[in-house]
């Protein structure tokens, strides 16, 4: 096999993995596991749950460098040195409803149940899942959202200075919650507890934006325009699917 073929195979596998991850994110697919005679699911965290989880993770004392280089080794260390803290993090991730997440009795009962029925290796494996649940950066790169943001930055830079001033958006309230409520008509409660944090970030990051340029500014900009996919055009969506289909050998048609 030629080196180029090997590179193509590796790229194909990465694309398949990214497509599978995208499907899981879009559908908010939970991860199932068993503990004793019970079955549980780890749910994608919402914005509200994310803030709670951050406090728990801070108290665990996670070594991020080790978690990146040797994830299972670092997770197993945490399971052995801070078992109850790890069980608490997993417990929060298995709760989906706001009332359960904010109820200390429900959380502690789930923590005790998991701590009593899971061994250290089980806790370590689940801990890795909980600590690596935010795939926003990976999906933004795979879907080329970052390149689009850079393209918009270049277009905006071509605009001549005006007397328009923008204020706010300096915190999660204006930059995320208010933006989602205003754009989609969602309630505050839904933004915090009804949609996964990853989907929320990706939707706002890839939302359609327009920048008006005068003819003079457009000539100075020199950034090519491209179209927008119409989600209501079934024929177009199907043609894109065929264009990105794979044959049985894993080669893009």
C-alpha positions in Angstrom: 0.0 0.0 0.0 1.3 3.4 -0.9 1.8 6.1 1.8 -0.9 8.2 0.0 -3.4 5.4 0.2 -2.7 5.0 3.9 -3.2 8.8 4.4 -6.5 8.6 2.6 -7.7 5.6 4.7 -6.8 7.5 7.9 -8.7 10.6 6.7 -11.7 8.4 5.8 -11.7 6.9 9.3 -11.5 10.4 10.9 -14.4 11.6 8.7 -16.5 8.6 9.7 -15.7 9.2 13.3 -16.6 12.9 13.0 -19.9 12.1 11.2 -20.8 9.6 14.0 -20.0 12.1 16.6 -22.1 14.8 14.8 -25.0 12.4 14.7 -24.7 11.8 18.5 -24.6 15.5 19.2 -27.5 16.4 16.9 -29.7 13.7 18.5 -28.5 14.3 22.1 -27.8 10.6 22.2 -27.0 9.4 25.8 -24.4 6.8 26.7 -25.8 3.7 28.6 -24.0 1.8 31.3 -24.9 -0.7 34.0 -24.2 -0.5 37.7 -25.2 -3.6 39.6 -28.7 -4.6 38.5 -29.5 -1.1 37.3 -29.0 0.6 34.0 -28.2 4.3 33.7 -27.6 6.9 31.0 -25.0 9.7 30.8 -26.8 12.6 29.2 -25.2 15.5 27.3 -25.0 18.4 29.8 -27.0 21.5 29.3 -25.7 25.0 30.1 -27.2 24.9 33.6 -25.8 21.5 34.4 -22.4 22.6 33.0 -22.0 25.3 35.6 -22.8 22.7 38.4 -20.3 20.2 36.9 -17.5 22.8 36.8 -17.6 23.2 40.5 -17.5 19.4 41.0 -14.6 19.0 38.6 -12.6 21.8 40.3 -12.9 20.0 43.6 -11.6 16.7 42.0 -8.2 18.2 41.3 -8.0 16.9 37.7 -4.5 17.1 36.1 -5.5 18.2 32.6 -2.0 17.5 31.2 -2.1 13.9 32.4 -5.7 13.5 31.3 -4.7 14.4 27.8 -1.6 12.2 27.7 -2.8 9.2 29.8 -6.6 9.6 30.3 -7.3 6.3 31.9 -4.3 6.5 34.2 -5.4 10.0 35.5 -9.0 8.9 35.8 -8.0 5.8 37.7 -5.9 7.9 40.1 -8.9 10.1 40.7 -11.1 7.1 41.3 -8.8 5.8 43.9 -8.0 9.1 45.7 -11.4 10.8 45.5 -14.0 8.1 44.9 -17.0 10.0 46.3 -16.2 13.1 44.3 -16.0 11.0 41.1 -19.3 9.3 42.0 -20.8 12.7 42.5 -19.7 13.9 39.0 -21.1 10.7 37.4 -24.3 11.0 39.4 -25.0 14.5 38.1 -24.4 13.3 34.5 -27.0 10.6 34.9 -29.7 13.0 35.9 -31.6 14.8 33.1 -34.5 16.7 34.7 -33.8 20.1 36.3 -35.7 19.3 39.5 -33.6 16.1 40.0 -30.3 17.9 39.3 -31.2 20.6 41.8 -32.4 18.2 44.5 -29.6 17.3 47.0 -31.4 14.2 48.2 -31.8 12.8 44.7 -28.2 13.6 43.8 -26.7 12.1 47.0 -28.9 8.9 46.6 -27.6 8.4 43.1 -24.0 9.1 44.2 -24.2 6.5 47.0 -25.8 4.0 44.7 -23.0 4.4 42.1 -20.2 4.4 44.6 -21.4 1.1 46.1 -21.8 -0.8 42.9 -19.0 0.5 40.6 -15.4 -0.6 41.0 -12.4 1.7 40.4 -12.0 0.8 36.8 -15.6 1.4 36.0 -15.5 4.8 37.7 -12.4 5.7 35.7 -14.0 4.8 32.4 -17.1 6.7 33.1 -15.1 9.6 34.4 -13.3 10.0 31.1 -16.7 10.2 29.4 -17.9 12.9 31.8 -14.7 14.9 31.5 -14.6 14.9 27.7 -18.3 15.6 26.9 -17.8 19.0 25.3 -17.0 18.5 21.6 -17.8 22.0 20.5 -14.2 22.8 19.4 -13.9 19.6 17.4 -17.2 20.0 15.6 -16.6 23.6 14.8 -13.3 22.7 13.2 -14.8 19.7 11.3 -17.7 21.7 10.0 -15.4 24.6 9.1 -17.2 27.1 11.4 -13.9 28.6 12.5 -12.9 29.3 8.9 -16.2 30.9 8.3 -15.7 33.1 11.4 -12.3 34.2 10.0 -13.9 34.9 6.7 -16.5 37.2 8.4 -13.7 38.9 10.3 -12.0 39.8 7.0 -15.3 41.1 5.6 -16.0 43.2 8.7 -12.5 44.6 8.6 -13.1 46.0 5.1 -16.0 48.2 6.3 -15.2 51.8 6.8 -15.4 53.2 10.3 -18.9 54.3 11.4 -20.5 55.9 14.4 -22.1 52.6 15.6 -21.2 51.4 19.1 -22.0 48.0 20.5 -22.4 47.4 24.3 -23.0 44.2 26.3 -22.3 40.6 25.5 -19.5 40.5 28.1 -20.9 37.6 30.0 -22.9 34.4 29.6 -26.0 36.4 30.1 -25.7 38.6 27.0 -23.3 36.6 25.0 -25.2 33.3 25.2 -28.5 33.3 27.1 -29.9 36.6 25.8 -28.7 35.8 22.2 -30.4 32.4 22.2 -33.7 33.7 23.8 -33.9 36.6 21.4 -32.9 34.7 18.2 -35.0 31.6 18.8 -37.8 32.8 21.1 -36.8 30.3 23.8 -37.4 30.8 27.5 -34.6 31.3 29.9 -35.4 27.9 31.5 -35.2 26.1 28.2 -31.8 27.7 27.3 -30.4 26.5 30.7 -32.0 23.1 30.9 -33.7 22.1 27.7 -30.9 21.9 25.1 -27.4 20.5 25.3 -24.6 23.0 25.8 -22.8 21.7 22.7 -25.8 22.1 20.4 -26.5 25.6 21.9 -22.9 26.8 21.2 -22.8 25.3 17.7 -26.2 26.8 16.7 -25.2 30.3 17.7 -21.7 29.9 16.3 -23.0 28.9 12.9 -26.1 31.1 12.8 -26.5 33.0 9.5 -25.2 36.6 9.7 -24.9 39.3 7.0 -22.5 42.1 6.6 -23.5 44.9 4.1 -20.6 46.4 2.1 -20.7 49.2 -0.3 -19.3 48.6 -3.7 -16.1 50.3 -2.7 -15.8 48.2 0.4 -16.5 45.0 -1.5 -13.7 45.7 -3.9 -11.3 46.3 -1.0 -12.5 43.1 0.8 -11.7 40.5 -1.9 -13.4 37.7 0.1 -15.4 35.4 -2.2 -19.1 34.8 -1.5 -20.7 31.4 -1.2 -24.3 30.2 -1.0 -26.3 29.0 2.0 -27.8 25.5 2.1 -31.7 25.7 2.1 -32.8 23.1 4.7 -36.3 23.1 3.1 -34.9 22.0 -0.3 -35.1 18.2 0.0 -33.7 17.6 -3.5 -30.6 19.7 -2.6 -30.1 17.9 0.7 -30.3 14.5 -1.0 -27.8 15.6 -3.7 -25.4 16.7 -1.1 -25.8 13.4 0.7 -25.0 11.5 -2.6 -22.0 13.8 -3.2 -20.6 12.8 0.2 -21.5 9.1 0.1 -19.0 6.4 0.5 -18.7 3.1 -1.3 -18.2 -0.3 0.3 -14.4 0.1 0.2 -14.6 3.4 2.1 -13.7 5.5 -0.9 -15.6 8.7 -1.5 -17.5 8.7 -4.7 
